[in-house]
Amino acid sequence: MQIKKIDYILAIAEEGSISRAAERLMVAQPSLSRYLSSFERENHVQLFERRKGNRLALTRQGQLYVAYARRVRAQTNLVFQEMAAAAQAQENAIRIAFTTNNASMHTDAFEAQLRRQYPDAQLHVHSIHVAFIEETLTQGTVDLVITKDYTRLFDNDDLVFEPFPKALTSFLIALPADDPHCALAEPAGTGPYPVLDADLLGDMQLIRLIHMPNKREQYDPPPVERYMDVTTAADVIRFVEKGVGYAFIVSSYTELITRPERIRLFVPKKKLGPLVNGCTHLRSHTLSECEKALCRIMEAFPCW
C-alpha cells in the first residue's frame, strides 16, 4: 500500500472536501477525485457520502479504513523517526585508529574536548601499526586513521591523507646517556635540548625506524656503515636505552621513553624537515561534521 495514497484519503476525510484536500496536498482536484472514485470502485467500498452543503462525511466503511490508515501513517512516521535517529547516531559515531606510535595521544583531555562539542558522539578507538592502515580502512574496521603521511607506503590510490597544517612533529637525536658523544653537544638554544651535529656520530650504529620492511618505500640509507632496522618506535627507544646506538626520533615519541635516565636528547644541528600529521581515510569516505570537529581538535592538540 502506497503511503502517499493513504494520505490522499486521510486528507479528504480531515478536510471534508476534495477541493480543499487537493489544495492541501498540492495536487489537481480532478486527479484526486478520479483517484477516490477508482479506489472505491476497485475495492467495492464507499468511503464517503455527501451531506448538507456538499460536505463529504465518512461512511461506516470509511471510518474503518481511516482508522486503519492513521495507524499505518503513525507507524510509518515512527519508522522514519527511528531511521533519522539512526542516521544521526551514525553521523556522530567516529571509528578512529591511532597508529601505534601515536596511541598515547588519545587522552582523557582530547575525548573530553570532543564531547563538549558533540555530547552524543560515540568514539570507537583502535590502535594499529602503520603497516595495517590500508587493510584496516578497506575492510571498514575504522573510518579514520590519525597518523603522519604514510600514504606513499601503499599502492592504493583510494587512500587520502588530509594534513593538519599546524600539527608538525620535529626530529630529535636520541643517544645513550653514558655515550661520550654527548659531551660534543653545544648549549641549548631557545628550545629545551642541546644541539648536536649528527655528522659527529658516524662511527656509531644508527637505529632506523622502517615502517614496512617488505616495501620499497624504505628511507634512504644513512651516511653510516652500521645501522639496524626496527619496525616500531618503541624498539628504537628500547635499543637506545640499552646503549646499542643512536637514533633520530620524532618529538612526540619521547613519551615512549621508559628509562629517561638512560637517554639524552638533542636537537640536530642540521635541521631535518618536520613531519606533517593528519588523518588518512578512503577517498570514498566523506568526513562527517563530527569527524571534521575531531580533526580540528587534533590539529591543535598539544601532544603532537
NUMIMI-677914 format. One line per field, with one value per residue (C-alpha): residue in three letters; x, z, y. Coordinates in pm, 1 decimal, decimal comma. Layout:
N
residuo: ala  ...
X: X  ...
Z: Z  ...
Y: Y  ...
***
This chain:
304
residuo: met  gln  ile  lys  lys  ile  asp  tyr  ile  leu  ala  ile  ala  glu  glu  gly  ser  ile  ser  arg  ala  ala  glu  arg  leu  met  val  ala  gln  pro  ser  leu  ser  arg  tyr  leu  ser  ser  phe  glu  arg  glu  asn  his  val  gln  leu  phe  glu  arg  arg  lys  gly  asn  arg  leu  ala  leu  thr  arg  gln  gly  gln  leu  tyr  val  ala  tyr  ala  arg  arg  val  arg  ala  gln  thr  asn  leu  val  phe  gln  glu  met  ala  ala  ala  ala  gln  ala  gln  glu  asn  ala  ile  arg  ile  ala  phe  thr  thr  asn  asn  ala  ser  met  his  thr  asp  ala  phe  glu  ala  gln  leu  arg  arg  gln  tyr  pro  asp  ala  gln  leu  his  val  his  ser  ile  his  val  ala  phe  ile  glu  glu  thr  leu  thr  gln  gly  thr  val  asp  leu  val  ile  thr  lys  asp  tyr  thr  arg  leu  phe  asp  asn  asp  asp  leu  val  phe  glu  pro  phe  pro  lys  ala  leu  thr  ser  phe  leu  ile  ala  leu  pro  ala  asp  asp  pro  his  cys  ala  leu  ala  glu  pro  ala  gly  thr  gly  pro  tyr  pro  val  leu  asp  ala  asp  leu  leu  gly  asp  met  gln  leu  ile  arg  leu  ile  his  met  pro  asn  lys  arg  glu  gln  tyr  asp  pro  pro  pro  val  glu  arg  tyr  met  asp  val  thr  thr  ala  ala  asp  val  ile  arg  phe  val  glu  lys  gly  val  gly  tyr  ala  phe  ile  val  ser  ser  tyr  thr  glu  leu  ile  thr  arg  pro  glu  arg  ile  arg  leu  phe  val  pro  lys  lys  lys  leu  gly  pro  leu  val  asn  gly  cys  thr  his  leu  arg  ser  his  thr  leu  ser  glu  cys  glu  lys  ala  leu  cys  arg  ile  met  glu  ala  phe  pro  cys  trp
X: 0,0  141,9  169,6  109,8  -231,2  -319,7  -252,4  -498,7  -785,8  -686,4  -675,9  -1025,8  -1157,8  -998,1  -1097,9  -1443,9  -1386,3  -1199,9  -1115,8  -968,3  -783,4  -640,1  -525,4  -361,8  -192,5  -96,2  -248,6  -507,0  -867,1  -979,9  -690,5  -780,4  -1148,0  -1060,3  -834,8  -1114,3  -1364,4  -1114,0  -1026,4  -1392,9  -1473,3  -1172,5  -1226,4  -1608,3  -1647,0  -1796,0  -1577,6  -1770,9  -2124,9  -2235,5  -2407,4  -2567,6  -2356,4  -2183,6  -1964,2  -1818,4  -1872,1  -1724,7  -1942,0  -1900,5  -1659,1  -1478,0  -1444,3  -1284,9  -1046,1  -942,3  -877,3  -654,6  -485,8  -399,8  -233,8  -30,7  66,4  170,2  382,5  538,7  623,8  778,5  993,3  1119,8  1192,5  1393,9  1574,0  1658,3  1783,2  1997,0  2140,0  2217,7  2385,2  2592,4  2683,5  2805,7  2991,9  3367,4  3556,3  3913,5  4255,2  4582,2  4897,5  5075,5  5335,3  5067,6  4831,7  4936,0  4767,7  4426,3  4391,0  4100,2  4151,2  4115,9  3799,1  3651,7  3702,5  3526,3  3235,4  3191,1  3127,2  2935,8  2784,6  2622,9  2942,9  3025,4  3401,5  3542,2  3921,4  4172,2  4549,7  4715,0  5060,1  5138,8  5155,5  4785,5  4647,4  4534,1  4386,6  4203,3  4042,3  3949,3  3794,6  3584,5  3715,8  3772,3  3689,9  3986,6  4348,7  4532,3  4892,9  5163,4  5162,8  5228,4  5008,6  5323,9  5379,3  5074,8  4970,6  4605,5  4512,9  4191,6  4382,5  4364,8  4579,5  4440,5  4715,4  4675,8  4892,8  4965,2  5038,8  5406,9  5647,0  6017,7  6311,5  6547,4  6865,6  6849,0  7181,3  7262,9  7320,5  7664,1  7792,3  8096,0  7944,1  7700,7  7989,7  8015,3  7679,7  7652,3  7443,1  7069,2  6930,2  6572,2  6448,8  6483,7  6750,6  7123,1  7234,8  7436,2  7598,0  7482,3  7790,5  7997,5  7815,3  7933,6  8123,5  7812,9  7533,8  7217,7  6887,8  6644,3  6268,6  6142,6  5765,7  5719,8  6040,4  5884,2  5807,3  6048,0  5949,4  6238,9  6413,6  6744,3  7029,3  7205,0  7567,0  7697,1  7816,4  7645,4  7273,3  6994,7  6637,4  6339,6  5969,4  5833,6  5932,9  5919,0  6200,1  6403,0  6376,0  6448,2  6773,3  6892,6  6818,2  7029,5  7319,8  7305,9  7331,9  7174,9  6852,1  6651,4  6312,9  6019,7  5937,3  5601,6  5780,8  5957,9  5655,2  5767,1  6092,2  6058,1  6405,6  6474,0  6795,4  6936,2  6871,1  6987,1  6800,4  6950,0  6834,3  7011,2  7244,8  7130,9  6757,0  6550,1  6220,6  5923,4  5663,0  5306,2  5041,8  4687,6  4420,8  4405,0  4077,8  3932,4  3854,7  3500,4  3452,8  3312,6  3401,6  3101,3  3070,2  3165,8  3476,3  3570,1  3543,0  3771,0  4029,6  4019,7  4078,1  4364,2  4531,9  4550,3  4625,5  4945,1  5085,6  5196,9
Z: 0,0  -102,3  187,5  -48,5  -147,7  219,2  270,4  -9,7  172,5  509,9  366,3  216,8  546,9  750,6  513,0  427,0  76,1  -228,2  -338,5  -0,3  22,4  -327,5  -228,1  89,7  -98,9  -387,5  -647,2  -913,2  -789,7  -1089,8  -1029,3  -661,3  -746,4  -1005,3  -752,6  -492,8  -746,8  -871,3  -515,4  -420,4  -745,5  -733,1  -365,6  -381,6  -99,9  -41,4  187,8  177,2  138,9  60,6  330,9  350,4  197,5  -30,1  261,5  248,8  553,7  626,8  589,5  829,1  577,7  553,4  931,7  945,6  662,8  805,5  1149,3  982,6  762,4  1064,0  1234,5  919,6  893,9  1262,2  1223,0  908,3  1086,3  1370,0  1126,6  962,6  1302,8  1400,3  1066,7  1121,6  1472,0  1334,2  1071,6  1339,9  1554,4  1256,5  1187,7  1546,0  1553,0  1498,5  1431,0  1460,8  1483,2  1600,7  1459,1  1736,9  1799,9  1831,9  2050,1  2356,1  2203,8  2285,4  2627,2  2850,8  2770,2  2396,3  2437,3  2682,2  2434,3  2160,5  2387,9  2481,2  2115,8  2041,0  2363,2  2172,5  1992,2  2005,0  1990,8  1897,4  1926,1  1794,0  1782,6  1470,0  1318,8  1012,9  800,2  857,8  765,1  419,4  536,9  829,7  616,8  319,1  543,3  714,3  1065,5  1107,8  907,8  1002,7  1096,6  1283,2  1173,6  965,2  587,5  516,5  206,7  -5,2  150,1  -22,2  -378,7  -313,7  -487,5  -284,8  32,5  105,7  358,0  493,3  677,5  992,2  879,9  1232,0  1368,4  1292,7  1451,6  1472,5  1490,1  1782,9  1823,1  2095,9  2245,3  2531,2  2833,7  2903,7  2547,4  2516,8  2212,4  2448,6  2554,7  2198,1  2221,7  2208,7  2462,8  2412,6  2205,8  2257,0  2296,4  2586,5  2427,8  2347,4  1983,4  1835,2  1495,0  1366,1  1140,1  1454,6  1518,9  1204,5  1398,8  1594,2  1495,5  1379,1  1475,5  1190,5  1208,6  898,0  892,9  624,9  558,4  276,5  68,5  -143,1  42,1  286,1  368,4  201,2  385,6  625,0  558,5  808,1  763,5  1067,1  1114,8  1248,1  1119,9  1352,9  1281,4  1586,1  1762,2  2091,7  1967,7  1864,0  2216,8  2374,8  2183,6  2257,6  2625,9  2606,2  2461,3  2123,1  1921,5  1844,9  1663,6  1511,3  1681,9  1637,7  1933,0  2001,4  2059,8  2368,9  2565,4  2481,9  2677,6  2979,5  3127,4  3085,5  3288,9  3009,2  2719,1  2626,5  2364,6  2127,4  1851,5  1519,9  1412,2  1055,0  1079,6  945,0  778,0  1012,5  960,5  895,9  1094,5  976,8  906,7  642,5  504,7  188,0  -93,4  -92,1  274,4  323,2  662,3  884,8  1078,3  1392,9  1224,6  1097,5  1453,4  1568,2  1306,2  1419,4  1778,0  1673,0  1478,4  1792,1  2028,3  2225,7  2218,5  1856,2
Y: 0,0  335,4  579,5  868,1  727,0  674,9  1044,3  1122,9  951,0  1096,1  1449,0  1414,1  1278,9  1557,8  1840,0  1703,5  1832,1  1708,2  2062,3  2161,4  1828,4  1882,7  2229,5  2093,6  1809,0  2039,1  1806,8  1872,9  1837,2  1623,0  1382,0  1344,6  1293,9  1027,1  851,1  834,0  700,0  443,1  333,0  282,9  100,5  -135,2  -223,3  -237,6  12,7  357,2  567,8  894,5  1020,8  1370,4  1569,0  1912,1  2185,8  1933,7  1823,3  1472,4  1253,1  911,5  605,5  314,6  157,9  487,9  513,6  166,2  247,4  587,4  434,3  174,0  436,5  651,3  355,0  287,4  655,4  664,6  352,7  494,6  819,5  619,7  421,8  739,0  895,6  589,3  598,3  966,3  888,6  605,4  838,4  1097,0  831,8  724,3  1087,8  1122,7  791,3  810,7  490,0  605,7  445,4  591,9  443,0  259,7  528,2  797,7  595,1  792,4  1096,2  956,1  1110,0  1194,5  1563,3  1501,0  1295,4  1545,9  1829,8  1634,8  1550,3  1915,6  1992,3  1672,3  1535,5  1247,6  1149,2  780,7  738,2  396,5  396,9  144,1  125,6  -14,7  -46,7  165,5  -149,0  -215,9  128,1  18,8  -311,4  -153,8  117,0  -100,7  -366,2  -99,4  -160,4  213,5  526,6  745,3  686,8  964,1  943,4  1101,3  1098,0  731,6  704,0  677,3  334,7  190,6  118,7  207,3  532,2  550,0  638,1  1010,4  1194,0  1521,3  1710,7  1913,8  2207,4  2330,0  1981,4  1939,3  1694,5  1779,6  1539,1  1485,2  1283,5  1018,0  900,0  663,3  887,2  740,6  771,9  1006,4  1176,7  1352,3  1576,0  1712,2  1888,6  2266,0  2461,7  2465,3  2749,8  2859,8  2501,6  2257,5  2037,9  2095,7  2099,6  1812,0  1768,6  1427,9  1404,4  1350,3  1022,6  845,9  577,7  474,2  239,3  412,1  255,0  320,7  304,6  125,1  110,2  -155,6  -351,7  -555,1  -247,7  -45,8  268,0  243,1  564,6  636,8  459,0  695,1  800,7  543,5  188,7  42,1  57,3  -162,6  -157,2  -193,6  -158,8  24,9  344,5  157,2  -69,3  234,4  373,6  35,6  -15,0  338,2  278,7  -36,7  160,5  -16,1  305,9  640,4  726,4  1006,0  1017,4  1249,7  1469,6  1301,6  969,8  1099,0  978,2  624,7  666,4  438,7  495,0  867,7  837,5  617,4  857,7  1207,8  1408,7  1667,9  1898,8  1815,2  2094,9  2042,1  2081,5  1794,0  1876,1  1836,5  1567,3  1677,2  1495,3  1439,5  1180,8  910,3  777,5  628,4  867,8  729,4  829,9  1179,5  1321,5  1388,0  1712,5  1523,8  1382,9  1728,2  1859,2  1578,8  1676,1  2039,3  1927,6  1701,9  1981,3  2194,9  1908,9  1974,4  1619,9  1641,2
***
